[in-house]
């Protein structure tokens, strides 16, 4: 007699999942879109109301933003390490990112009209191109590629630390705009490379027949990369605008 949705083999103790409880590409797509909608909805509200919020209670808003950043960081750690809790912390992360993205998007749009639209379409194009390359097999994520990604990650972390250190001593950023643009391009490439690892993770989760809970963890990983790419594109747009001015 078949037990659904989850049953254990008494002889071996092996946990077996019914088909309806296995991770699927459709499930990952739906969950990723759901998280994106949460982020976009909150970001839109924050961006629209930001001028009034800053005028009425800027201190409280900045405090909320800082707290949401910490909560978002914790949500990433828990959501990516605990399949059982990934559902809840993915939603929390999406909400926190909505606050953050809404704020920086409103500021960017105020200084460079059209920056947000350009960043959104650029992120969408990057995602579509990388997904196509991965789905068609042109981009293969093997052991060598993973080693390259690991080295790239170390390089990105090193650059971030160096830039943070240099920022303590730099007073006139306009002199170093060319260097900053180069750094941002490198960090953007890092985000794009990371996106390919997310696709590989999604493929592995589906192929091995993981539980539906794994879909949330994969979707969270995709969300992190998408948000990161959007932020880096937005920063690049701001830097190019500053250079031209």
N, CA, C and O of each residue as an XYZ file, in Angstrom:
980
protein
N       0.852     -1.197      0.000
C       0.000      0.000      0.000
C       0.883      1.240      0.000
O       1.811      1.344      0.802
N       0.600      2.171     -0.886
C       1.422      3.369     -1.026
C       1.009      4.425     -0.009
O      -0.168      4.761      0.120
N       2.008      4.941      0.712
C       1.744      5.994      1.671
C       2.142      7.324      1.048
O       3.184      7.423      0.401
N       1.319      8.340      1.239
C       1.592      9.642      0.635
C       1.314     10.726      1.669
O       0.377     10.609      2.459
N       2.136     11.794      1.664
C       3.174     12.096      0.697
C       4.547     11.561      1.057
O       5.429     11.521      0.199
N       4.754     11.150      2.300
C       6.097     10.759      2.705
C       6.008      9.469      3.498
O       5.180      9.349      4.401
N       6.853      8.506      3.167
C       6.860      7.285      3.947
C       8.273      6.759      4.051
O       9.122      7.079      3.220
N       8.525      5.971      5.045
C       9.860      5.435      5.273
C       9.863      3.937      5.045
O       8.920      3.236      5.413
N      10.925      3.458      4.439
C      11.100      2.033      4.233
C      11.482      1.410      5.568
O      12.525      1.748      6.128
N      10.656      0.507      6.086
C      10.866     -0.060      7.416
C      12.145     -0.873      7.475
O      12.848     -0.858      8.486
N      12.451     -1.586      6.396
C      13.630     -2.448      6.413
C      14.932     -1.641      6.392
O      15.876     -1.960      7.115
N      14.979     -0.599      5.564
C      16.241      0.137      5.385
C      16.277      1.448      6.141
O      17.348      2.016      6.355
N      15.118      1.931      6.546
C      15.070      3.224      7.214
C      15.220      4.376      6.239
O      15.370      5.524      6.656
N      15.183      4.089      4.954
C      15.368      5.119      3.929
C      14.088      5.925      3.767
O      12.993      5.367      3.700
N      14.239      7.239      3.704
C      13.087      8.103      3.498
C      12.820      8.214      2.007
O      13.721      8.528      1.230
N      11.576      7.955      1.607
C      11.216      7.976      0.197
C      10.119      9.012     -0.021
O       9.168      9.078      0.758
N      10.242      9.816     -1.063
C       9.268     10.852     -1.357
C       8.391     10.446     -2.528
O       8.867      9.891     -3.518
N       7.106     10.728     -2.400
C       6.195     10.530     -3.518
C       6.481     11.604     -4.569
O       7.094     12.625     -4.260
N       6.044     11.378     -5.801
C       6.328     12.311     -6.886
C       5.806     13.716     -6.608
O       6.434     14.705     -6.984
N       4.646     13.797     -5.944
C       4.054     15.114     -5.698
C       4.868     15.916     -4.700
O       4.672     17.126     -4.580
N       5.775     15.273     -3.986
C       6.577     15.963     -2.983
C       8.025     16.113     -3.402
O       8.883     16.433     -2.580
N       8.298     15.889     -4.658
C       9.652     16.084     -5.160
C       9.797     17.492     -5.744
O       8.842     18.071     -6.263
N      10.995     18.013     -5.645
C      11.277     19.338     -6.200
C      11.160     19.310     -7.723
O      11.564     18.341     -8.366
N      10.610     20.368     -8.287
C      10.464     20.480     -9.739
C      10.928     21.866    -10.194
O      11.014     22.799     -9.396
N      11.225     21.979    -11.486
C      11.600     23.283    -12.039
C      10.438     24.269    -11.918
O      10.633     25.455    -11.652
N       9.230     23.751    -12.119
C       8.048     24.603    -12.012
C       7.904     25.145    -10.597
O       7.610     26.325    -10.402
N       8.115     24.276     -9.610
C       8.004     24.700     -8.220
C       9.031     25.763     -7.869
O       8.718     26.735     -7.181
N      10.262     25.578     -8.343
C      11.326     26.555     -8.086
C      10.989     27.887     -8.751
O      11.192     28.950     -8.166
N      10.473     27.821     -9.977
C      10.108     29.037    -10.713
C       9.005     29.804    -10.002
O       9.088     31.022     -9.847
N       7.968     29.085     -9.569
C       6.840     29.721     -8.885
C       7.296     30.380     -7.590
O       6.911     31.512     -7.298
N       8.106     29.683     -6.824
C       8.574     30.229     -5.543
C       9.488     31.435     -5.747
O       9.420     32.407     -4.995
N      10.339     31.369     -6.765
C      11.220     32.503     -7.051
C      10.407     33.722     -7.462
O      10.681     34.836     -7.015
N       9.415     33.515     -8.307
C       8.545     34.616     -8.734
C       7.759     35.186     -7.556
O       7.557     36.396     -7.463
N       7.321     34.314     -6.664
C       6.588     34.747     -5.471
C       7.463     35.647     -4.601
O       7.014     36.695     -4.136
N       8.706     35.238     -4.385
C       9.633     36.036     -3.580
C       9.943     37.365     -4.267
O      10.032     38.403     -3.611
N      10.104     37.327     -5.576
C      10.367     38.559     -6.327
C       9.194     39.528     -6.232
O       9.389     40.738     -6.114
N       7.983     38.998     -6.284
C       6.795     39.846     -6.181
C       6.720     40.524     -4.820
O       6.349     41.694     -4.725
N       7.071     39.795     -3.769
C       7.094     40.388     -2.426
C       8.086     41.539     -2.381
O       7.775     42.627     -1.896
N       9.286     41.284     -2.893
C      10.329     42.309     -2.889
C       9.918     43.527     -3.712
O      10.070     44.663     -3.264
N       9.402     43.290     -4.907
C       9.013     44.392     -5.796
C       7.870     45.207     -5.198
O       7.880     46.436     -5.267
N       6.884     44.526     -4.612
C       5.735     45.221     -4.031
C       6.165     46.133     -2.883
O       5.768     47.296     -2.820
N       6.980     45.594     -1.979
C       7.448     46.393     -0.836
C       8.368     47.514     -1.310
O       8.293     48.637     -0.811
N       9.232     47.209     -2.271
C      10.149     48.222     -2.808
C       9.374     49.372     -3.449
O       9.741     50.536     -3.288
N       8.308     49.048     -4.170
C       7.504     50.080     -4.831
C       6.844     51.000     -3.812
O       6.821     52.218     -3.989
N       6.311     50.414     -2.749
C       5.670     51.211     -1.697
C       6.685     52.116     -1.011
O       6.427     53.301     -0.798
N       7.839     51.553     -0.667
C       8.885     52.327      0.010
C       9.393     53.453     -0.886
O       9.552     54.585     -0.430
N       9.649     53.148     -2.158
C      10.156     54.157     -3.091
C       9.163     55.304     -3.267
O       9.554     56.469     -3.339
N       7.881     54.967     -3.337
C       6.846     55.988     -3.514
C       6.719     56.883     -2.282
O       6.529     58.094     -2.395
N       6.826     56.267     -1.105
C       6.604     57.014      0.141
C       7.885     57.558      0.765
O       7.829     58.245      1.785
N       9.044     57.260      0.166
C      10.321     57.621      0.791
C      10.472     59.115      1.094
O      10.889     59.455      2.201
N      10.153     60.019      0.166
C      10.304     61.448      0.487
C       9.539     61.863      1.738
O      10.060     62.596      2.579
N       8.299     61.391      1.855
C       7.488     61.736      3.017
C       8.026     61.079      4.282
O       8.010     61.678      5.357
N       8.507     59.836      4.145
C       9.061     59.121      5.298
C      10.291     59.841      5.835
O      10.421     60.036      7.044
N      11.188     60.234      4.944
C      12.417     60.913      5.360
C      12.119     62.272      5.973
O      12.818     62.722      6.881
N      11.090     62.913      5.478
C      10.731     64.232      6.001
C      10.139     64.139      7.394
O      10.409     64.986      8.245
N       9.328     63.107      7.633
C       8.633     62.983      8.914
C       9.470     62.320     10.001
O       9.480     62.777     11.144
N      10.171     61.245      9.649
C      10.929     60.528     10.683
C      12.090     59.782     10.052
O      12.038     58.564      9.883
N      13.121     60.504      9.710
C      14.265     59.921      9.024
C      15.029     58.964      9.925
O      15.476     57.909      9.475
N      15.181     59.325     11.194
C      15.947     58.492     12.134
C      15.328     57.115     12.291
O      16.029     56.103     12.259
N      14.019     57.078     12.462
C      13.324     55.800     12.633
C      13.444     54.947     11.380
O      13.594     53.727     11.461
N      13.379     55.592     10.225
C      13.473     54.840      8.975
C      14.864     54.247      8.792
O      15.001     53.082      8.421
N      15.897     55.047      9.053
C      17.274     54.557      8.928
C      17.513     53.400      9.890
O      18.170     52.419      9.541
N      16.975     53.518     11.102
C      17.102     52.441     12.087
C      16.424     51.171     11.585
O      16.974     50.075     11.694
N      15.222     51.334     11.035
C      14.491     50.189     10.476
C      15.269     49.552      9.337
O      15.303     48.328      9.205
N      15.889     50.381      8.520
C      16.667     49.885      7.383
C      17.875     49.076      7.853
O      18.187     48.030      7.285
N      18.543     49.558      8.879
C      19.701     48.846      9.425
C      19.287     47.511     10.036
O      19.951     46.492      9.845
N      18.183     47.535     10.769
C      17.689     46.301     11.389
C      17.290     45.291     10.317
O      17.581     44.101     10.440
N      16.629     45.766      9.274
C      16.200     44.866      8.198
C      17.398     44.261      7.476
O      17.327     43.130      6.994
N      18.499     45.008      7.399
C      19.716     44.483      6.770
C      20.279     43.320      7.576
O      20.691     42.304      7.018
N      20.290     43.483      8.893
C      20.782     42.419      9.772
C      19.860     41.206      9.698
O      20.322     40.070      9.598
N      18.552     41.457      9.749
C      17.569     40.366      9.674
C      17.680     39.649      8.332
O      17.587     38.424      8.268
N      17.877     40.415      7.262
C      18.032     39.815      5.940
C      19.250     38.924      5.858
O      19.198     37.846      5.266
N      20.351     39.368      6.451
C      21.584     38.577      6.456
C      21.391     37.269      7.221
O      21.827     36.207      6.775
N      20.736     37.356      8.373
C      20.458     36.153      9.170
C      19.527     35.215      8.404
O      19.690     33.995      8.442
N      18.556     35.796      7.714
C      17.603     34.995      6.935
C      18.302     34.204      5.838
O      17.935     33.064      5.555
N      19.311     34.815      5.224
C      20.078     34.122      4.183
C      20.785     32.906      4.760
O      20.745     31.821      4.180
N      21.429     33.092      5.897
C      22.172     31.993      6.527
C      21.237     30.847      6.896
O      21.508     29.687      6.585
N      20.129     31.184      7.566
C      19.190     30.146      8.010
C      18.492     29.502      6.816
O      18.377     28.278      6.743
N      18.032     30.326      5.887
C      17.295     29.815      4.733
C      18.118     28.933      3.818
O      17.582     28.029      3.177
N      19.419     29.188      3.752
C      20.287     28.397      2.874
C      20.840     27.152      3.560
O      21.368     26.263      2.893
N      20.726     27.082      4.875
C      21.268     25.932      5.595
C      20.189     25.017      6.168
O      20.469     23.865      6.500
N      18.971     25.513      6.286
C      17.887     24.714      6.851
C      16.746     24.597      5.850
O      16.029     25.563      5.590
N      16.589     23.407      5.297
C      15.517     23.178      4.333
C      14.153     23.340      4.988
O      13.202     23.793      4.351
N      14.061     22.972      6.254
C      12.787     23.043      6.977
C      12.338     24.487      7.200
O      11.144     24.783      7.158
N      13.301     25.385      7.436
C      12.977     26.776      7.735
C      13.103     27.699      6.529
O      12.786     28.885      6.615
N      13.562     27.157      5.411
C      13.826     27.982      4.226
C      12.587     28.748      3.765
O      12.691     29.896      3.334
N      11.411     28.113      3.854
C      10.180     28.760      3.410
C       9.955     30.083      4.135
O       9.654     31.099      3.508
N      10.100     30.066      5.445
C       9.803     31.248      6.248
C      10.875     32.328      6.090
O      10.561     33.509      5.940
N      12.118     31.917      6.125
C      13.199     32.896      6.068
C      13.404     33.446      4.658
O      13.970     34.527      4.496
N      12.955     32.723      3.645
C      12.996     33.255      2.284
C      12.045     34.440      2.151
O      12.377     35.454      1.537
N      10.869     34.297      2.732
C       9.878     35.381      2.700
C      10.377     36.584      3.497
O      10.213     37.729      3.075
N      10.986     36.317      4.652
C      11.539     37.402      5.473
C      12.625     38.138      4.704
O      12.680     39.367      4.714
N      13.492     37.375      4.037
C      14.562     37.986      3.242
C      13.982     38.863      2.133
O      14.446     39.981      1.911
N      12.970     38.350      1.444
C      12.348     39.099      0.352
C      11.772     40.420      0.858
O      11.892     41.450      0.195
N      11.150     40.384      2.031
C      10.578     41.601      2.609
C      11.668     42.603      2.983
O      11.537     43.799      2.722
N      12.736     42.113      3.592
C      13.855     42.987      3.984
C      14.510     43.622      2.761
O      14.858     44.803      2.779
N      14.673     42.842      1.711
C      15.270     43.379      0.491
C      14.354     44.397     -0.170
O      14.824     45.317     -0.838
N      13.054     44.236      0.014
C      12.114     45.220     -0.513
C      12.349     46.592      0.096
O      12.324     47.602     -0.608
N      12.577     46.632      1.407
C      12.884     47.893      2.092
C      14.167     48.510      1.551
O      14.225     49.704      1.259
N      15.191     47.676      1.425
C      16.499     48.151      0.975
C      16.462     48.626     -0.476
O      16.919     49.725     -0.791
N      15.914     47.789     -1.353
C      15.889     48.126     -2.774
C      14.985     49.319     -3.065
O      15.285     50.134     -3.937
N      13.887     49.417     -2.339
C      13.003     50.565     -2.522
C      13.704     51.868     -2.187
O      13.518     52.876     -2.868
N      14.510     51.842     -1.135
C      15.232     53.039     -0.692
C      16.293     53.463     -1.698
O      16.327     54.616     -2.127
N      17.173     52.509     -2.077
C      18.267     52.881     -2.980
C      17.750     53.184     -4.385
O      18.335     53.993     -5.105
N      16.657     52.534     -4.768
C      16.089     52.786     -6.096
C      15.513     54.196     -6.179
O      15.676     54.885     -7.186
N      14.839     54.617     -5.113
C      14.266     55.966     -5.090
C      15.360     57.022     -5.146
O      15.230     58.026     -5.847
N      16.435     56.792     -4.407
C      17.560     57.733     -4.396
C      18.241     57.770     -5.763
O      18.555     58.842     -6.280
N      18.467     56.586     -6.345
C      19.118     56.510     -7.657
C      18.280     57.191     -8.733
O      18.811     57.899     -9.588
N      16.975     56.975     -8.685
C      16.085     57.571     -9.680
C      16.048     59.094     -9.555
O      15.901     59.804    -10.550
N      16.184     59.585     -8.323
C      16.176     61.033     -8.103
C      17.404     61.697     -8.728
O      17.322     62.810     -9.248
N      18.541     61.000     -8.671
C      19.787     61.547     -9.215
C      19.949     61.251    -10.706
O      20.457     62.081    -11.459
N      19.515     60.067    -11.123
C      19.640     59.672    -12.534
C      18.286     59.144    -13.013
O      18.014     57.951    -12.877
N      17.446     59.997    -13.563
C      16.134     59.548    -14.055
C      16.268     58.412    -15.072
O      17.051     58.494    -16.019
N      15.492     57.362    -14.855
C      15.543     56.208    -15.748
C      16.514     55.133    -15.310
O      16.610     54.082    -15.943
N      17.246     55.394    -14.213
C      18.252     54.429    -13.741
C      17.611     53.114    -13.316
O      18.136     52.039    -13.608
N      16.480     53.200    -12.630
C      15.818     51.994    -12.119
C      15.309     51.129    -13.270
O      15.491     49.912    -13.267
N      14.674     51.761    -14.247
C      14.168     51.011    -15.402
C      15.302     50.325    -16.152
O      15.188     49.166    -16.549
N      16.398     51.055    -16.339
C      17.563     50.486    -17.024
C      18.140     49.312    -16.250
O      18.492     48.287    -16.833
N      18.234     49.465    -14.927
C      18.782     48.400    -14.083
C      17.885     47.169    -14.094
O      18.375     46.040    -14.130
N      16.569     47.386    -14.065
C      15.623     46.266    -14.082
C      15.720     45.480    -15.388
O      15.805     44.252    -15.374
N      15.707     46.186    -16.504
C      15.781     45.509    -17.800
C      17.138     44.840    -17.998
O      17.219     43.757    -18.577
N      18.197     45.477    -17.523
C      19.536     44.885    -17.633
C      19.618     43.590    -16.838
O      20.182     42.599    -17.302
N      19.047     43.607    -15.628
C      19.034     42.403    -14.792
C      18.235     41.292    -15.453
O      18.647     40.132    -15.447
N      17.091     41.649    -16.022
C      16.243     40.668    -16.712
C      16.972     40.058    -17.903
O      16.902     38.850    -18.128
N      17.670     40.892    -18.663
C      18.409     40.407    -19.831
C      19.546     39.482    -19.406
O      19.755     38.428    -20.006
N      20.277     39.883    -18.369
C      21.379     39.051    -17.857
C      20.856     37.691    -17.415
O      21.447     36.658    -17.731
N      19.742     37.696    -16.682
C      19.146     36.446    -16.199
C      18.732     35.563    -17.372
O      19.014     34.365    -17.381
N      18.063     36.156    -18.363
C      17.579     35.391    -19.514
C      18.734     34.803    -20.319
O      18.672     33.651    -20.748
N      19.777     35.586    -20.522
C      20.935     35.110    -21.290
C      21.628     33.963    -20.568
O      21.956     32.947    -21.181
N      21.854     34.123    -19.260
C      22.542     33.081    -18.494
C      21.708     31.805    -18.420
O      22.246     30.701    -18.499
N      20.390     31.959    -18.269
C      19.509     30.788    -18.226
C      19.527     30.055    -19.566
O      19.540     28.824    -19.606
N      19.529     30.807    -20.653
C      19.578     30.205    -21.990
C      20.890     29.461    -22.207
O      20.900     28.345    -22.726
N      21.992     30.080    -21.809
C      23.304     29.444    -21.956
C      23.379     28.149    -21.156
O      23.952     27.158    -21.608
N      22.790     28.172    -19.954
C      22.826     26.976    -19.107
C      21.884     25.904    -19.645
O      22.256     24.732    -19.713
N      20.677     26.291    -20.024
C      19.670     25.324    -20.484
C      20.082     24.644    -21.783
O      19.768     23.473    -21.995
N      20.776     25.359    -22.644
C      21.199     24.796    -23.929
C      22.501     24.007    -23.826
O      22.926     23.378    -24.796
N      23.131     24.037    -22.661
C      24.364     23.287    -22.464
C      25.616     24.012    -22.916
O      26.715     23.464    -22.835
N      25.461     25.248    -23.394
C      26.639     26.026    -23.795
C      27.501     26.326    -22.573
O      28.730     26.282    -22.632
N      26.832     26.630    -21.471
C      27.529     26.863    -20.207
C      27.407     25.617    -19.347
O      26.303     25.232    -18.962
N      28.517     24.994    -19.047
C      28.532     23.777    -18.234
C      29.229     24.063    -16.904
O      30.338     24.594    -16.856
N      28.538     23.692    -15.835
C      29.078     23.923    -14.499
C      29.693     22.631    -13.983
O      29.023     21.828    -13.333
N      30.970     22.439    -14.277
C      31.695     21.264    -13.807
C      32.645     21.612    -12.684
O      32.571     22.700    -12.113
N      33.536     20.695    -12.366
C      34.470     20.903    -11.261
C      35.430     22.062    -11.538
O      35.750     22.835    -10.635
N      35.889     22.182    -12.793
C      36.803     23.275    -13.138
C      36.107     24.627    -13.029
O      36.688     25.605    -12.557
N      34.859     24.664    -13.471
C      34.107     25.916    -13.396
C      33.866     26.307    -11.944
O      33.935     27.484    -11.593
N      33.583     25.320    -11.105
C      33.361     25.598     -9.687
C      34.643     26.105     -9.025
O      34.601     26.996     -8.177
N      35.776     25.534     -9.417
C      37.062     26.008     -8.881
C      37.311     27.454     -9.302
O      37.798     28.273     -8.523
N      36.960     27.745    -10.560
C      37.084     29.116    -11.056
C      36.188     30.059    -10.256
O      36.599     31.164     -9.902
N      34.965     29.618     -9.976
C      34.022     30.432     -9.204
C      34.529     30.674     -7.787
O      34.362     31.760     -7.234
N      35.148     29.650     -7.209
C      35.693     29.789     -5.862
C      36.801     30.836     -5.848
O      36.864     31.678     -4.952
N      37.672     30.774     -6.848
C      38.755     31.757     -6.958
C      38.181     33.154     -7.200
O      38.685     34.142     -6.665
N      37.138     33.224     -7.998
C      36.480     34.493     -8.285
C      35.886     35.077     -7.007
O      35.958     36.283     -6.770
N      35.298     34.204     -6.185
C      34.709     34.644     -4.921
C      35.763     35.234     -4.001
O      35.555     36.288     -3.401
N      36.896     34.550     -3.893
C      37.990     35.059     -3.063
C      38.469     36.413     -3.584
O      38.748     37.326     -2.806
N      38.559     36.530     -4.905
C      38.974     37.795     -5.500
C      37.987     38.910     -5.208
O      38.381     40.035     -4.899
N      36.697     38.591     -5.307
C      35.661     39.590     -5.039
C      35.697     40.043     -3.586
O      35.589     41.234     -3.294
N      35.848     39.088     -2.682
C      35.925     39.428     -1.259
C      37.146     40.289     -0.970
O      37.077     41.243     -0.196
N      38.264     39.943     -1.602
C      39.485     40.723     -1.415
C      39.319     42.152     -1.900
O      39.754     43.092     -1.234
N      38.694     42.319     -3.050
C      38.471     43.654     -3.603
C      37.534     44.468     -2.718
O      37.760     45.656     -2.489
N      36.482     43.823     -2.223
C      35.535     44.516     -1.344
C      36.234     45.003     -0.082
O      35.997     46.124      0.370
N      37.091     44.168      0.486
C      37.821     44.551      1.692
C      38.781     45.702      1.409
O      38.889     46.633      2.206
N      39.477     45.641      0.276
C      40.418     46.704     -0.086
C      39.688     48.023     -0.336
O      40.144     49.081      0.099
N      38.565     47.959     -1.032
C      37.800     49.171     -1.311
C      37.242     49.779     -0.032
O      37.179     51.000      0.109
N      36.838     48.920      0.896
C      36.343     49.413      2.184
C      37.458     50.109      2.950
O      37.234     51.125      3.608
N      38.663     49.551      2.858
C      39.819     50.144      3.540
C      40.211     51.474      2.904
O      40.466     52.453      3.605
N      40.258     51.502      1.582
C      40.642     52.726      0.874
C      39.624     53.844      1.075
O      39.979     55.023      1.078
N      38.357     53.467      1.243
C      37.308     54.481      1.402
C      37.498     55.312      2.666
O      36.970     56.418      2.777
N      38.255     54.772      3.614
C      38.518     55.504      4.856
C      39.476     56.667      4.629
O      39.508     57.613      5.417
N      40.252     56.599      3.559
C      41.283     57.609      3.317
C      41.002     58.478      2.090
O      41.712     59.453      1.843
N      39.973     58.130      1.326
C      39.658     58.881      0.114
C      38.617     59.957      0.419
O      37.561     59.667      0.981
N      38.918     61.177      0.052
C      37.979     62.280      0.260
C      37.331     62.732     -1.047
O      36.182     63.175     -1.055
N      38.068     62.618     -2.146
C      37.549     63.020     -3.455
C      37.404     61.789     -4.349
O      38.363     61.345     -4.982
N      36.184     61.247     -4.386
C      35.941     60.020     -5.143
C      35.974     60.245     -6.653
O      36.189     59.301     -7.414
N      35.765     61.475     -7.089
C      35.720     61.751     -8.525
C      37.039     61.408     -9.218
O      37.059     61.090    -10.407
N      38.131     61.475     -8.469
C      39.445     61.167     -9.039
C      39.578     59.684     -9.365
O      40.332     59.302    -10.260
N      38.845     58.858     -8.638
C      39.000     57.404     -8.765
C      37.788     56.741     -9.416
O      37.587     55.536     -9.264
N      36.983     57.514    -10.136
C      35.774     56.951    -10.744
C      36.091     55.825    -11.721
O      35.362     54.835    -11.783
N      37.178     55.969    -12.488
C      37.563     54.921    -13.434
C      37.871     53.612    -12.737
O      37.462     52.542    -13.190
N      38.601     53.704    -11.625
C      38.933     52.510    -10.839
C      37.670     51.898    -10.249
O      37.494     50.680    -10.264
N      36.792     52.754     -9.728
C      35.556     52.276     -9.112
C      34.661     51.587    -10.132
O      34.016     50.586     -9.819
N      34.619     52.115    -11.343
C      33.828     51.479    -12.403
C      34.400     50.102    -12.733
O      33.653     49.140    -12.915
N      35.727     50.013    -12.810
C      36.372     48.724    -13.071
C      36.066     47.700    -11.997
O      35.819     46.530    -12.290
N      36.086     48.150    -10.745
C      35.771     47.263     -9.619
C      34.326     46.794     -9.700
O      34.040     45.616     -9.483
N      33.412     47.710    -10.013
C      31.998     47.355    -10.102
C      31.734     46.365    -11.230
O      30.900     45.469    -11.095
N      32.445     46.527    -12.337
C      32.307     45.575    -13.446
C      32.746     44.186    -12.999
O      32.093     43.191    -13.313
N      33.855     44.122    -12.267
C      34.352     42.843    -11.744
C      33.324     42.212    -10.807
O      33.052     41.015    -10.894
N      32.754     43.021     -9.910
C      31.773     42.506     -8.955
C      30.482     42.087     -9.655
O      29.814     41.148     -9.222
N      30.135     42.782    -10.732
C      28.951     42.390    -11.506
C      29.178     41.045    -12.179
O      28.290     40.192    -12.188
N      30.361     40.857    -12.740
C      30.700     39.567    -13.363
C      30.640     38.456    -12.323
O      30.194     37.346    -12.613
N      31.089     38.760    -11.117
C      31.012     37.782    -10.024
C      29.559     37.368     -9.772
O      29.269     36.184     -9.599
N      28.651     38.346     -9.753
C      27.237     38.038     -9.553
C      26.669     37.186    -10.671
O      25.867     36.284    -10.430
N      27.088     37.474    -11.899
C      26.626     36.700    -13.053
C      27.137     35.264    -12.977
O      26.406     34.321    -13.281
N      28.383     35.107    -12.575
C      28.964     33.769    -12.413
C      28.215     32.993    -11.331
O      27.939     31.803    -11.484
N      27.896     33.679    -10.246
C      27.163     33.038     -9.148
C      25.796     32.555     -9.611
O      25.311     31.518     -9.158
N      25.179     33.306    -10.509
C      23.867     32.927    -11.032
C      23.921     31.572    -11.729
O      22.976     30.788    -11.641
N      25.016     31.297    -12.416
C      25.159     30.006    -13.090
C      25.220     28.866    -12.072
O      24.733     27.767    -12.335
N      25.818     29.133    -10.915
C      25.854     28.120     -9.853
C      24.459     27.870     -9.292
O      24.130     26.744     -8.917
N      23.642     28.915     -9.236
C      22.257     28.750     -8.784
C      21.473     27.858     -9.739
O      20.684     27.020     -9.303
N      21.686     28.035    -11.033
C      21.022     27.183    -12.022
C      21.467     25.731    -11.860
O      20.657     24.807    -11.943
N      22.756     25.546    -11.630
C      23.285     24.194    -11.445
C      22.705     23.558    -10.188
O      22.411     22.363    -10.169
N      22.543     24.358     -9.141
C      21.953     23.850     -7.900
C      20.512     23.430     -8.131
O      20.088     22.371     -7.668
N      19.756     24.256     -8.846
C      18.360     23.927     -9.148
C      18.272     22.631     -9.938
O      17.424     21.783     -9.660
N      19.138     22.483    -10.910
C      19.160     21.275    -11.728
C      19.488     20.044    -10.886
O      18.869     18.993    -11.048
N      20.462     20.177     -9.987
C      20.867     19.054     -9.136
C      19.756     18.649     -8.180
O      19.526     17.461     -7.953
N      19.071     19.634     -7.623
C      17.983     19.366     -6.676
C      16.856     18.601     -7.358
O      16.309     17.658     -6.786
N      16.509     19.000     -8.567
C      15.435     18.324     -9.302
C      15.868     16.932     -9.736
O      15.099     15.979     -9.613
N      17.084     16.803    -10.240
C      17.571     15.526    -10.759
C      17.688     14.464     -9.672
O      17.445     13.286     -9.932
N      18.052     14.862     -8.472
C      18.204     13.870     -7.405
C      16.898     13.591     -6.667
O      16.863     12.775     -5.747
N      15.824     14.270     -7.071
C      14.519     14.016     -6.477
C      14.391     14.507     -5.060
O      13.788     13.837     -4.221
N      14.952     15.674     -4.774
C      14.881     16.242     -3.427
C      13.443     16.614     -3.081
O      12.580     16.669     -3.957
N      13.196     16.867     -1.814
C      11.847     17.197     -1.365
C      11.451     18.596     -1.817
O      12.297     19.385     -2.240
N      10.153     18.900     -1.724
C       9.647     20.206     -2.129
C      10.266     21.323     -1.300
O      10.395     22.453     -1.773
N      10.647     21.014     -0.073
C      11.240     22.036      0.788
C      12.522     22.605      0.223
O      12.874     23.753      0.495
N      13.229     21.796     -0.572
C      14.488     22.254     -1.164
C      14.251     23.361     -2.187
O      15.158     24.136     -2.490
N      13.039     23.432     -2.715
C      12.726     24.479     -3.695
C      12.889     25.870     -3.096
O      13.340     26.795     -3.772
N      12.521     26.014     -1.825
C      12.623     27.321     -1.175
C      14.077     27.751     -1.026
O      14.413     28.917     -1.231
N      14.924     26.813     -0.673
C      16.345     27.129     -0.508
C      16.974     27.542     -1.838
O      17.763     28.486     -1.896
N      16.615     26.823     -2.906
C      17.127     27.157     -4.239
C      16.596     28.517     -4.689
O      17.338     29.331     -5.238
N      15.314     28.754     -4.453
C      14.706     30.033     -4.830
C      15.350     31.190     -4.085
O      15.536     32.272     -4.641
N      15.688     30.957     -2.825
C      16.377     31.982     -2.039
C      17.737     32.292     -2.650
O      18.129     33.454     -2.752
N      18.453     31.249     -3.057
C      19.747     31.445     -3.702
C      19.626     32.265     -4.978
O      20.444     33.148     -5.236
N      18.607     31.973     -5.770
C      18.362     32.738     -6.996
C      18.024     34.191     -6.679
O      18.481     35.107     -7.362
N      17.222     34.390     -5.640
C      16.848     35.741     -5.227
C      18.075     36.554     -4.843
O      18.205     37.717     -5.225
N      18.965     35.939     -4.091
C      20.176     36.628     -3.641
C      20.991     37.104     -4.839
O      21.458     38.242     -4.867
N      21.156     36.233     -5.819
C      21.940     36.582     -7.008
C      21.253     37.659     -7.841
O      21.907     38.581     -8.329
N      19.942     37.545     -8.003
C      19.194     38.530     -8.793
C      19.267     39.913     -8.150
O      19.508     40.912     -8.829
N      19.058     39.959     -6.841
C      19.131     41.233     -6.114
C      20.533     41.824     -6.210
O      20.700     43.025     -6.425
N      21.529     40.971     -6.048
C      22.923     41.423     -6.116
C      23.233     42.026     -7.489
O      23.839     43.093     -7.580
N      22.817     41.342     -8.545
C      23.070     41.832     -9.906
C      22.372     43.172    -10.134
O      22.956     44.087    -10.715
N      21.128     43.287     -9.676
C      20.388     44.549     -9.820
C      21.111     45.697     -9.125
O      21.248     46.784     -9.686
N      21.569     45.454     -7.912
C      22.266     46.497     -7.147
C      23.560     46.907     -7.841
O      23.872     48.095     -7.924
N      24.313     45.928     -8.341
C      25.578     46.238     -9.013
C      25.350     47.006    -10.315
O      26.104     47.924    -10.636
N      24.319     46.634    -11.059
C      23.991     47.365    -12.288
C      23.603     48.800    -11.950
O      24.012     49.739    -12.632
N      22.808     48.961    -10.891
C      22.382     50.295    -10.469
C      23.589     51.142    -10.051
O      23.665     52.327    -10.375
N      24.512     50.533     -9.343
C      25.728     51.246     -8.927
C      26.560     51.659    -10.144
O      27.107     52.762    -10.181
N      26.652     50.785    -11.123
C      27.391     51.109    -12.345
C      26.762     52.295    -13.080
O      27.461     53.186    -13.563
N      25.447     52.287    -13.152
C      24.743     53.390    -13.809
C      25.039     54.707    -13.103
O      25.279     55.726    -13.751
N      25.022     54.683    -11.771
C      25.303     55.884    -10.988
C      26.734     56.363    -11.206
O      26.983     57.564    -11.309
N      27.669     55.424    -11.275
C      29.075     55.788    -11.473
C      29.308     56.385    -12.859
O      30.034     57.369    -12.999
N      28.693     55.792    -13.879
C      28.825     56.331    -15.234
C      28.217     57.731    -15.322
O      28.751     58.615    -15.993
N      27.087     57.916    -14.629
C      26.443     59.232    -14.626
C      27.330     60.264    -13.936
O      27.436     61.405    -14.386
N      27.966     59.854    -12.840
C      28.864     60.763    -12.113
C      30.083     61.110    -12.957
O      30.557     62.246    -12.931
N      30.590     60.135    -13.705
C      31.758     60.384    -14.556
C      31.428     61.354    -15.684
O      32.225     62.232    -16.015
N      30.248     61.187    -16.270
C      29.851     62.049    -17.386
C      29.592     63.485    -16.942
O      29.726     64.433    -17.717
N      29.213     63.616    -15.663
C      28.955     64.963    -15.147
C      30.239     65.642    -14.689
O      30.203     66.782    -14.227
